[in-house]
Amino acid sequence: MDAKYLDEHLRKSMRYSRESDNPNKGVVAAGLIFQDNIVYATSEKFSDGRSIHAERNVLREYKERYGTLPNNGAIMVATLSPCHCLSEYREGGSCIELLTGSDEEFPNFSIAQVYVGFIDPTQSIDSHLQNGFRLTKTTAQDQYFNPENYGKPIDEFVKQALNDI
């Protein structure tokens, strides 16, 4: 799929996040695209400190809507690159495990490409190639994120991006 098409869905995932009335919504949004089926979801944060990442929520939403997950050819768009670290506060394993078939909830799911608006500064595109999928960052940064904000904490950075859409 071309970058223009993926940029549009990245934009739509951000609008979905901004317009969501979920009181627990977090700041990261994701979309799962397979053929004509497209679903968006946000991360969630709860008062007890637990969180669910947008990548997990979008897979749950896709499965609920369409009955099964695609087994190849799906592309995920996300405002932030997938996490790779374990956390006692996050529901489930890392997003890398989730997207590469190593997750308990979705053991057979894997994805070929993730298209993101921002790469977590603790990661690199090359680190994701080692995980079995291609990570691509939008080149349309002016439409999503102001490069001057790169030094801000990620939550603050993504919130600013959502306000700019």
C-alpha positions as CSV (number, residue, x, y, z in Angstrom):
1,M,0.0,0.0,0.0
2,D,1.3,3.4,-0.8
3,A,2.2,6.0,1.8
4,K,-0.6,8.4,0.9
5,Y,-3.2,5.7,1.7
6,L,-1.5,4.7,5.0
7,D,-1.1,8.4,6.0
8,E,-4.9,8.8,5.5
9,H,-5.5,5.8,7.9
10,L,-3.0,7.1,10.3
11,R,-4.9,10.4,10.3
12,K,-8.2,8.6,10.8
13,S,-6.8,6.6,13.7
14,M,-5.8,9.9,15.4
15,R,-9.2,11.4,14.8
16,Y,-10.8,8.3,16.2
17,S,-8.7,8.7,19.3
18,R,-9.6,12.4,19.6
19,E,-13.3,11.8,19.2
20,S,-13.6,8.7,21.3
21,D,-15.8,9.0,24.4
22,N,-14.0,6.2,26.2
23,P,-13.2,7.7,29.7
24,N,-10.1,5.5,29.9
25,K,-8.7,6.3,26.5
26,G,-5.0,6.7,26.4
27,V,-2.9,8.8,23.9
28,V,-1.9,6.2,21.4
29,A,-4.2,5.1,18.5
30,A,-3.9,2.2,16.1
31,G,-5.7,0.9,13.0
32,L,-5.7,-2.6,11.5
33,I,-6.2,-2.7,7.7
34,F,-6.9,-5.9,5.8
35,Q,-8.4,-5.7,2.3
36,D,-11.5,-3.6,2.8
37,N,-11.8,-4.3,6.6
38,I,-10.5,-1.4,8.7
39,V,-10.8,-1.0,12.5
40,Y,-9.4,1.7,14.8
41,A,-8.8,1.6,18.6
42,T,-7.0,3.5,21.3
43,S,-4.8,2.6,24.2
44,E,-6.5,2.6,27.6
45,K,-5.3,3.8,31.0
46,F,-7.0,2.9,34.3
47,S,-7.0,4.6,37.6
48,D,-5.1,1.7,39.2
49,G,-2.2,2.3,36.8
50,R,-2.9,-0.6,34.5
51,S,-2.9,0.0,30.7
52,I,-3.9,-1.8,27.5
53,H,-1.9,-0.7,24.4
54,A,-3.7,0.4,21.3
55,E,-2.2,-2.5,19.3
56,R,-3.9,-5.1,21.6
57,N,-7.2,-3.2,21.6
58,V,-7.3,-2.9,17.8
59,L,-6.8,-6.7,17.4
60,R,-9.6,-7.3,19.9
61,E,-11.9,-4.9,18.1
62,Y,-11.1,-6.4,14.7
63,K,-11.7,-10.0,16.0
64,E,-15.0,-8.9,17.6
65,R,-16.2,-7.1,14.4
66,Y,-15.0,-9.7,11.8
67,G,-14.9,-12.9,13.8
68,T,-11.2,-13.8,13.1
69,L,-7.9,-12.0,12.6
70,P,-6.2,-12.0,9.2
71,N,-3.4,-14.5,9.0
72,N,-1.3,-12.6,6.5
73,G,-1.3,-9.3,4.5
74,A,-2.6,-7.0,7.3
75,I,-1.0,-3.7,7.9
76,M,-1.2,-1.9,11.2
77,V,-1.0,1.9,11.5
78,A,-0.2,3.4,14.9
79,T,0.7,6.8,16.2
80,L,3.7,5.3,18.1
81,S,6.0,2.4,17.3
82,P,5.2,-0.9,19.1
83,C,6.7,-1.4,22.6
84,H,9.2,-4.1,23.2
85,C,9.6,-4.1,27.0
86,L,7.7,-6.1,29.6
87,S,5.6,-4.2,32.1
88,E,3.8,-5.3,35.2
89,Y,1.2,-2.5,34.5
90,R,0.4,-3.4,30.9
91,E,-2.2,-6.1,30.1
92,G,-0.5,-8.8,28.1
93,G,3.0,-9.0,26.8
94,S,4.8,-6.5,24.7
95,C,3.4,-5.3,21.4
96,I,6.4,-6.9,19.6
97,E,5.2,-10.3,21.1
98,L,1.7,-9.4,20.1
99,L,2.6,-8.7,16.5
100,T,4.9,-11.6,15.9
101,G,2.9,-14.6,17.1
102,S,4.4,-14.8,20.6
103,D,1.4,-13.6,22.6
104,E,-0.8,-15.8,24.7
105,E,-4.1,-14.1,23.7
106,F,-3.3,-14.0,19.9
107,P,-0.7,-16.8,19.5
108,N,-1.0,-17.2,15.7
109,F,-1.2,-13.6,14.7
110,S,1.7,-11.9,12.9
111,I,1.9,-8.8,10.8
112,A,4.2,-7.9,7.9
113,Q,4.1,-4.1,8.3
114,V,3.5,-1.4,10.9
115,Y,3.3,2.2,9.7
116,V,3.8,4.7,12.4
117,G,3.7,8.5,13.0
118,F,6.5,8.5,15.6
119,I,9.2,6.0,16.6
120,D,9.8,5.7,20.3
121,P,13.3,7.2,20.9
122,T,14.4,3.9,22.7
123,Q,13.9,2.0,19.4
124,S,15.0,2.1,15.8
125,I,13.6,0.9,12.5
126,D,16.3,-1.7,12.3
127,S,15.4,-3.2,15.7
128,H,11.9,-4.0,14.3
129,L,13.3,-5.8,11.2
130,Q,14.9,-8.3,13.6
131,N,11.4,-9.0,15.0
132,G,10.0,-10.2,11.6
133,F,8.0,-7.2,10.4
134,R,8.8,-4.0,8.5
135,L,8.4,-0.8,10.5
136,T,7.9,2.3,8.3
137,K,7.6,5.9,9.6
138,T,5.5,8.4,7.8
139,T,7.4,11.1,6.0
140,A,4.5,13.5,6.4
141,Q,5.7,14.7,9.8
142,D,4.4,18.2,9.3
143,Q,0.8,16.8,9.2
144,Y,1.1,14.8,12.4
145,F,3.9,15.9,14.7
146,N,5.9,19.0,15.1
147,P,9.6,18.0,15.0
148,E,10.4,20.6,17.6
149,N,8.4,18.4,20.1
150,Y,10.8,15.4,19.8
151,G,12.4,16.1,23.1
152,K,9.1,16.0,25.1
153,P,7.9,12.9,27.0
154,I,5.9,10.6,24.7
155,D,2.5,11.2,26.4
156,E,2.9,14.9,26.0
157,F,4.2,14.6,22.5
158,V,1.3,12.4,21.3
159,K,-1.3,14.5,23.0
160,Q,0.0,17.6,21.2
161,A,-0.2,15.7,17.9
162,L,-3.8,14.7,18.6
163,N,-4.7,18.3,19.2
164,D,-3.1,19.4,15.9
165,I,-5.3,17.1,13.8
